């Protein structure tokens, strides 16, 4: 019976469990023996591998996070670490691996492919920064941020305040852009576009002049210092300004319908590609 393994790596994203479930059940359907690698590439190096059955993935399609857990491994970035990972798979007679994760995770899969392990990558990251595809977890994260914007808007309107809401994204502004547009933010700062603070302040002041009670500014992390932006807005608009950093709340939670279906289709197709 051919064997395959599945692992989740990097930052967790809602829908990863749905993808794992699809991989396991599709593998079993085709007569393959599925294994789970626990704690990502770090667990792979340590040989933290167990056989999975249909019951292993029961009742997980609706759960956020990943039942296989995740980690970031410095050792895997070295040739010696990757060789350990390959040897761990071969001890279990596994030559096929499905990696669920973002850019770094998929780069790791590419390195293992070069060492003779047949790999398929499934994009899963709330940043949605894997080229030419949609990433599992993005839709759920956008709706989480959108819900926060809606709630903050009520408070902002009641108190006549400006709110700066920081969202995740590193070097990609997809999450900030989508949530900001859908949430009706006055300004959205993303790494792909130059930051024009003067234009932002002018826009806020124009809103105040026409009687607007509040302003919402969505900022992708690391784009601009939040304390400096708040100080400038207070000084130049005369409005009270607050900062909200959503942080890791954006990653967790029950995956929405779109992410469950995307993960299911991708998990199933990944097994077919290996076959």
C-alpha positions in Angstrom: 0.0 0.0 0.0 1.6 3.3 -1.0 2.1 5.8 1.8 1.8 9.5 2.1 2.3 12.0 4.9 0.7 15.4 5.5 2.0 18.2 7.7 1.0 21.8 8.5 3.7 24.4 8.9 4.1 28.1 9.7 1.3 30.3 10.9 -2.0 28.5 11.4 -5.0 29.3 9.2 -8.6 28.4 9.6 -9.3 25.6 7.1 -6.1 23.7 7.7 -8.0 20.9 9.5 -10.5 20.7 6.6 -7.5 20.2 4.2 -6.0 17.5 6.5 -9.4 15.7 6.6 -9.7 15.8 2.8 -6.1 14.5 2.4 -6.7 11.6 4.8 -10.1 10.5 3.5 -9.1 10.9 -0.2 -5.9 8.8 0.4 -7.9 6.0 2.1 -10.5 6.1 -0.8 -7.7 5.5 -3.3 -6.1 2.7 -1.2 -3.2 4.8 0.1 -2.0 4.7 3.7 -1.9 8.3 5.2 0.4 9.5 8.0 0.3 12.7 10.0 3.5 14.7 10.8 3.0 16.6 14.0 4.5 20.0 14.8 5.6 20.9 11.2 9.1 20.5 10.0 10.5 20.4 13.5 8.4 17.4 14.2 9.4 15.9 10.9 13.1 16.1 11.8 12.3 14.4 15.2 10.3 11.7 13.5 7.0 12.7 15.1 4.9 10.7 12.6 1.8 8.7 13.2 -0.6 6.8 11.0 -4.0 8.4 10.5 -7.4 6.8 10.0 -10.8 8.0 9.0 -11.7 8.4 12.7 -8.5 10.5 13.2 -10.0 13.3 11.2 -13.6 13.0 12.3 -15.4 16.1 13.5 -12.6 18.5 12.6 -13.8 20.3 9.4 -15.4 23.0 11.5 -12.3 23.5 13.8 -9.8 26.3 13.5 -6.1 25.9 13.9 -4.5 22.5 13.1 -4.8 19.2 14.8 -1.3 18.4 13.5 0.0 21.5 15.3 2.6 23.7 13.7 6.1 25.2 14.4 8.9 27.1 12.9 12.2 25.2 12.6 15.6 26.8 12.3 17.2 23.4 11.9 15.1 22.6 8.8 16.7 25.6 7.1 20.0 23.9 7.0 21.0 21.1 4.6 21.7 18.8 7.6 18.3 19.4 9.0 16.5 18.7 5.7 18.5 15.5 5.4 17.2 14.4 8.8 13.7 15.1 7.7 14.1 12.9 4.6 15.6 10.1 6.6 12.7 10.3 9.1 10.2 9.9 6.2 12.2 7.0 4.7 12.2 5.2 8.0 8.5 5.0 7.7 8.8 4.1 4.0 7.1 7.4 3.0 8.0 9.0 -0.3 5.1 11.3 -0.8 4.4 14.4 1.3 1.6 17.0 1.3 2.6 20.3 2.9 -0.1 22.8 4.0 1.2 26.3 4.7 2.5 29.6 3.3 5.5 30.7 1.4 8.1 29.4 3.8 6.4 26.1 4.2 6.1 25.6 0.4 9.7 26.6 -0.1 10.5 23.8 2.4 8.5 21.3 0.3 10.5 22.4 -2.8 13.7 21.6 -1.0 12.4 18.2 0.0 11.4 17.5 -3.6 15.0 18.1 -4.6 16.0 15.4 -2.1 13.7 12.8 -3.7 10.5 13.2 -1.7 7.4 13.7 -4.0 5.7 16.8 -2.6 2.5 18.7 -3.3 2.0 22.1 -1.6 -1.4 23.4 -0.4 -1.4 27.2 0.1 -2.7 28.1 3.6 -2.0 31.5 5.0 -4.2 34.4 6.1 -1.9 36.8 4.3 -3.0 35.4 0.9 0.5 36.0 -0.5 1.1 32.8 -2.4 1.2 33.8 -6.1 -1.4 32.7 -8.6 -3.8 31.1 -6.2 -6.2 31.7 -3.3 -4.9 30.7 0.2 -6.9 28.7 2.7 -7.7 30.9 5.7 -7.8 34.2 3.9 -11.6 34.5 3.7 -12.2 33.6 7.3 -9.5 36.1 8.5 -11.0 38.9 6.3 -14.4 38.3 7.9 -12.9 38.3 11.4 -11.2 41.7 10.7 -14.4 42.9 9.1 -16.4 42.0 12.2 -13.9 44.0 14.3 -14.2 47.0 12.1 -18.0 46.9 12.3 -17.9 46.8 16.1 -15.2 49.5 16.4 -17.3 51.8 14.1 -20.2 51.8 16.5 -17.9 53.0 19.3 -16.0 55.4 17.0 -19.3 57.0 16.0 -20.6 57.2 19.5 -17.5 59.1 20.8 -16.5 61.0 17.7 -13.1 59.3 17.5 -10.6 58.1 14.9 -9.5 54.5 15.2 -6.3 53.0 13.8 -6.8 49.2 13.3 -3.6 47.2 12.6 -4.0 43.9 10.8 -1.5 41.1 9.9 0.2 40.9 6.6 4.0 41.4 6.8 5.0 42.4 3.3 1.5 41.8 1.8 -1.5 44.1 2.1 -4.2 41.7 0.9 -5.8 41.3 4.3 -5.8 45.0 5.1 -7.0 45.9 1.6 -9.9 43.5 1.5 -11.1 44.1 5.0 -10.7 47.9 4.7 -12.6 48.1 1.4 -15.4 45.8 2.7 -15.5 47.7 6.0 -15.7 51.2 4.4 -12.4 52.4 6.0 -11.5 56.0 5.2 -7.9 55.1 4.6 -5.9 51.8 4.1 -2.1 51.7 4.4 -0.5 48.7 2.7 3.2 47.9 1.9 2.5 47.8 -1.8 1.7 51.5 -2.0 3.7 54.5 -0.7 2.3 56.0 2.5 1.0 59.5 2.0 0.4 60.8 5.5 -0.6 64.3 4.3 -3.3 62.9 2.1 -4.5 60.8 4.9 -4.8 63.7 7.3 -6.5 65.8 4.6 -9.0 63.1 4.1 -9.8 62.9 7.8 -10.1 66.7 8.1 -12.4 66.8 5.1 -14.7 64.2 6.7 -14.8 66.3 9.9 -15.6 69.4 7.9 -18.7 67.7 6.4 -19.9 66.5 9.7 -18.5 63.0 9.8 -18.4 61.7 13.4 -15.6 59.2 13.1 -12.8 57.8 10.9 -11.5 54.2 10.5 -7.9 53.7 9.3 -6.8 50.2 8.5 -3.0 49.6 8.6 -1.1 46.5 7.6 1.5 45.6 10.2 5.0 47.2 9.9 3.9 49.7 7.3 4.0 52.8 9.5 4.6 53.4 13.2 1.3 53.4 14.9 2.2 55.7 17.8 3.6 58.3 15.4 0.5 58.0 13.2 -1.8 58.5 16.2 0.2 61.5 17.4 0.0 63.2 14.0 -3.7 62.6 13.7 -4.4 64.1 17.2 -2.2 67.1 16.5 -3.5 67.8 13.0 -7.2 66.9 13.3 -8.0 67.7 16.9 -9.9 64.4 17.2 -9.2 61.8 19.8 -7.5 58.8 18.2 -7.2 55.2 19.5 -5.1 52.2 18.3 -6.3 48.7 18.1 -3.9 45.8 17.2 -6.0 42.8 16.3 -3.0 40.4 16.5 -3.5 36.6 16.6 -7.3 36.8 16.9 -7.2 37.0 13.1 -5.8 33.5 12.7 -8.2 31.5 14.8 -11.8 30.7 14.8 -14.2 28.5 12.9 -13.5 28.5 9.2 -16.2 29.9 7.0 -17.9 28.1 4.2 -15.5 29.4 1.5 -12.4 28.2 3.4 -14.0 24.8 4.2 -14.8 24.1 0.5 -11.5 25.5 -0.8 -9.5 23.3 1.7 -11.6 20.2 0.9 -11.1 20.6 -2.9 -7.4 21.3 -2.5 -6.8 18.4 -0.1 -8.6 16.0 -2.4 -6.8 17.3 -5.5 -3.4 17.1 -3.8 -3.8 13.4 -3.3 -4.9 12.9 -6.9 -1.8 14.8 -8.1 0.5 12.5 -6.1 -1.3 9.5 -7.5 
